[in-house]
Amino acid sequence: MIIGRSDPSRHHNPQIDLGPIDIKNSVSRTHAEIYADTTGWLIQDKGSLNGTMLNGKRLRANEPVRLHPLDQCVFGRVGFSLVDGKFRQVKI
């Protein structure tokens, strides 16, 4: 699943569109990706301008990192926590 913000003029529609809740426009169009492998979920920053943080550490672009329950992810300035396999928005 691609996480980002939509851009109708470029026909760009990520699977998870953070645009409506990203009031500071800090999320890139193609910001990050979350995907599953045989052992669980991974997250990968896609070279975003404002970065992706996992538990307070900035991810390196295009290097997948394993996700665990209660992990906190921040895309630009929009934060989430992984609870029961779902992302819940948190204040940062």
Sequence and secondary structure as in RCSB ss.txt:
>XXXX:A:sequence
MIIGRSDPSRHHNPQIDLGPIDIKNSVSRTHAEIYADTTGWLIQDKGSLNGTMLNGKRLRANEPVRLHPLDQCVF
GRVGFSLVDGKFRQVKI
>XXXX:A:secstr
 EEE  BGGGTB  SEE GGG TT  S TT EEEEEETTEEEEEE S SS EEETTEE  BT  EE  TT EEEE
TTEEEEEETTEEEEE  
